[in-house]
Amino acid sequence: MIITSMTRKIALFLCSLATAVSIQAQTVSTPAPSASQLQEIATLLTGKEPSSGLPSNVNDNLKWKLYAKEVENNWAKYTKKIGLPMIDWAKQNIGQTTDTIFYPFSGPDFTTVHKLFPDAKRYVMIAMQHAGRPMNLGAYSPLITDQSLEQLTSAWQLYGTHGFFVTEYLERYYYASQGKIGASTFLAIFLKLQGFDIERVTPIKVGANGEVEELPLETTLWSSVRFNATKNGNPIVLDYLRIDLSNQGLQAAPDHFKFVQQMAFNPTLFKAASHLPQNANFNMIANAVLDHAPLVVQDETGVNYTALSQKFNSTLFGKFVTAHHAFQSYHGDLARAYAQRQDVQPLNFRVGYYKDGNYVLMVARRK
């Protein structure tokens, strides 16, 4: 989820072309953590003390209390100003769905997709950040613990205000610490903060038939990851896949395109997608959603409003005059719709990019 230039965003997606060749999985003899161990790992990542107590390397680190405070304060701020209003809005305007939810250009933003679709059984998120393994803070050396807490604290310092992490910073977090803070670390945090018990985590990939395949737990490079979790006895599957969604990326990996086409038959969410679905270089993913999705929920950065209106009946929420200053060439048609339509409804929470205090959501149902 980013505020950055279009050039930078596209560059992030195209960078995977250099690594599009198959990489044979290397293995290491690392035992899989049990469900109880995963709870301890996730609890610690949320800034809380696990039932077994604080590991000494964390307890002795002066940055731990600061990190714990940042998570607590920012999550409380987010919940009050964004999370709870979003839940109420979704109940009134989206309704219940137990389908798979498709969230391309997602980053590690499980929070938004779960707030909007709390009853889904499976969430499929696609982004360009490495998944990595969820960080086990208690297992690191003092130096790596210090590095990791510093980076995690930095990530959380503006979350309560923005409701998302800056994507270009997420790449920095992955490479800045020897602990490799990848998307799976933030996904584990968000799952735990929203009341889930994580039962299983495993690396995954998209197979030749376009289906998700689990990889051995000993796989060294976790580019993509699957979480199995439960909340109040209800299981979910969260699949996070590192996939280049540009036309070039999908053309270079037909299995990925097949997977995207399959996922596009599900309700779809676009949020803070840097207007990439409106860019000609990303029209394969955009057209798949326009052709097949039964429901699209998006801010102004999703698929083109005119194209959406041809196949969907849309309800507009919030206020829109112009896009964020980094993307002002986009969505003149949406600005006209907000100015001309008499049925625009209010929106009482922040979502997506800051645009002079104005925020947008659209709920589009296929005609």
N, C-alpha and C positions, 0 to 999 in steps of 0.2 A: 504494500500500500504506500504510494509515494507521492511526493510533491517534487518533481524534477522535470528536466527538459524532455521533449519527445525523443530527441536524439539519444539521450542517455538511456531512456527506457527501452527503445528499440535495440540499442547496443547490448543491453543486458539479455534480451531475448535471443539475439542473433549469436551471442558469444558461444552458445552451446553447439553451434555448427562445427566449431573447431574440435569438439569432443564427441561428435555424433557417431563415430565409429564404435563398434561394440568393444566393451572392456570386460575381459574375463574376470569373474569374481575371484579375488584373493581371499584366503581364509586365515583366521587366527583362532586359537583355542580359547575363546572367551565364553564362559558359561552363561546361559540365558538367565536374566533375573526372574525370580518368581513374582507372582502377583503381589505378594506382600512387600517384596523388595521394590517393585515398581511404585507402590504407594508411598514408600519411604522416600524414594528418589523424587517423585512429583511433589510431595509435601514440602520437602526441603527447597525445591525450586520456587515454591510459592512464598517463601520467606517464613515458613512456619517450622516449628520443631517437631520432627517425627516422633513416633511413640518410643523409639529406641534411644531418643536423646540426640543432641547435636553432636556430630562428629568433631573430633578435636581440632581438625584443620579449619573447620568453619567457626567453631566456638572461639578459637584463638585469633580469628581475623577481625580487625577493627572495622572492616567494611561490611560485615555481615548485618549489623544492626541498621546501618543506613539502607542497605538493600531491602531488608525486611520492612522497613518503614515506607520506602518508596512503593513497594508492591501494595501494601495495605492501604496507604492513602490514595494512591492513584486508582486502585480497583474500586474503592468506595466512591471516589469522585465519578469515575466512569459509570458505575452502577446507578448512581442517583441521577446524573444528568443525561446519560445516553441509554444505558442498558435497560432500566425499568420502563422508561417511555417507549423504547423500541419494542419491548415485549408486548405492551398494551396495544401499540399501533398494529403490530403484526396480527394479534388476535382479531382485531376489528377489520383488517383490510386484506389479509392473506388467507387466513383460515387454516384449518388443520390439514396437514399432508404427511403421510408416512412413506412417501416415495424416496428414492435416491435424490439427493440435491446436488446439482452440478455448480461448482463455483470456480470458474477459470479466472486467472490473474489474481488469485486470492492472497498471495503471501501466506503467512501462518495465521490468518485472521479467522480462526474457528469461532471466536466469540460472536461476530456478527451473524454468520450463517446459522448458528445454533439459536440465537435470539429470535431470528426471523422464522426459522423452521424448527421449532423445538421437538417436534414429534417424528422427525425423519429417522429412518433406520440406518441409512448410510449417507455419508457426506464424502463427495469426491472433490478435492481441492487441487488446483494445478497452478504452479508458479515456477520461478526459475531459481529460487534459493535452494541450496543443498539441504537435504533433510538432516543427515547425520544421525548419530545416536542421541537419545535424550541425555543431557549431562548428568552425571552422577557426582554432584559436588562433593560428597563426602569421601570420594575415593581419590581426590587429587592431592598433589604436593602443595605445600604452602604457596609456592610461586604461582602455580596454575590456578589455585583457588583465588588468589588475590586478583589475577588478571580477569578471571571469569566474573567475579563479583563486580568488578569495576565496569565491565562491559554490560552486564545484566542491569546494573543500576542505571547506566546511561540510557539503555533502551526504555526503561520504565518512567523516566523523569517527566515525560510529556504525555504519557498514555491517557491519563485521566482527562486531559483537555482534548486531545485529538481523537482518541478511540482507535488508534492504529499505530504501528511502528513504521518508520520511514524505510522503504525498501532498500535504498542504496546503503543505508546504515546496516541493514541486516547482512549484506555481503561483508561489510567491514567486521561485524561481530564474529562471523565465521572464521575469518583469517587473522583477526587481531589477537586471539587467545589460543594457546595450545590446547585448550579444552574444546575448541571447535563448536561454537554455539550456532547450531543449525536450526532449521525450522522446527524439527521435532522437539527441541527443548521448549520453544514457545507453545507448541501444540500441547505438550504435556502440562505446562503451566495453566493454559486456558481450560483444558479438560478438568483439572483438579479444582480450579477456582469456580467452575460451574457445577461442581458437585458430582463429577464422575469418578468412579474407581477404575483405574487403568489395569486391565487384566493381562494384556499381552501387547508387545510391540515387536514388529518384524520388518525387515527390509522387503521391498517389492519392486517389480518392474512390469512393464506392459509387454506381453508376449506377442508372438507373430499373429495370433488370431484376434488381437485387440482386447484380450482379457487380462486382468491383473493377475500376476503370478507372484507367489511368495518366494523369497530367496532364503538360503540358509542363514541362520542367525549369526554364523561365524563370518558372513560376508564383511569384508573390510570397508568398502565404500558404500555407504547408505545414501544413495541419491534420492530415493523415494521411500516412504514408510507407511505402514499400516498400524493403526491403533485399534484394538478391541477393548471396549470399555462398557461399563454399565452405570446406570443412574436409576435409583429406586427400583431396581430389579429389571430394568429395561435395557437390553443390549444395543449397542450401536457399533458400526464400523466406520472408521475415519481413514480414508485413503488420501495421502498427500503425495502427489507425483511431480517430479521435476521434469517438465516437458516444455520445449520451445514451441509456442503456439503461433509463431509467424508462419506465413505461407511457405517460406523456404524450409523452416524447421519441420513442418508437417509433410512436405514433399520429400524431404530427406529421410523421414522415418514413417513409412506407410502404416506400420503397426500403431503408431501414435495417432495418426489421422483416423484410422479405423476406430480406435478407442474413443476419440473425441466425438466422432459421428454417433457412436452408441450412447454416449453420455448426454448428447444434445437432445435426446428424446425425453429428458427429465426436466423438472422445474429448475430454472437457472438463475443465478445471482451474479450481477456485475456491480462491483463497488471499487472506487478509486483505481480504475483500470487504465488510467492515463490516456483515455480516449483511443486506445489501441483497437478496439472492435470497430471503430469508425475509420481506421486507416486502411488503405487499399492493400497493404502488405499483410493484413490480418483478416482478409475477408473470407478465408476458408472456415475459420472458427465462427465468425459472425454469421455467415450464411447457414452453417449447420444448425445454429440455434434458431435463426429466423425461420428455417424450414421445418423444424421438428419440435421445438420446446412447447409444451402446453401452457407454460407460465413463465414469464420473465419479470424479475424484480431487479431494478437497477437505479443507480443514480445517473447523472448526466454523462458519465464516462463510458456507458455501455454501448449497445448497438445504436445505430443512427435512428433518430426519432421518426423520420419520414418512412424509412424502410420498416420500422416496427409497426407504424400505424397502418400499413398496407395489409398486414396479416393478423394484427392484434387489436383488441379494444383496450385502450389504456386509460388509467386514472392517474392524474398528476397530483403530487403533493409538494408542498413547500413553495419556494419562490425561486425563479431563475431569470436572470437578466443577461449574464454572460458567464462563460467558463472561467476557471482559474486562469490567472494571467499567463501561466506557462502554456495554455492551450486555447488561446482566444480565437483561433481560426475555426474552432469547432462549434457546432450546434447552434447556428443561427436559426434553424428551423424550430428548435426546441424553445428558444427565446420568444419567437413569434407565437408559438402555441400557448406559452404561459401568458403572453400579453392578450391573446384573443379569446382563449377558451374561458367560459364563464363557470366551469365546474371544478376549478382547481381547489384542492382542499389543503388545510393547514398542516404543517409538520412541526412538532414541538421538541425535536431533538436534533443534534448535530449528526451529520452523516457525510462521509467523503471529504473532499477538499474544502478549505475555507475560501469562501467567495463573498467577502464583505458581509458576513453573517447570514448569507442565504444558503439553504440546503435543499436538495432535490431527491425525491424518490418517485419512481413510476412503477405501477403494478399493471402488467400487460397480460391479458388472457387471450388465447388464440380464438379467432372468430369462428 
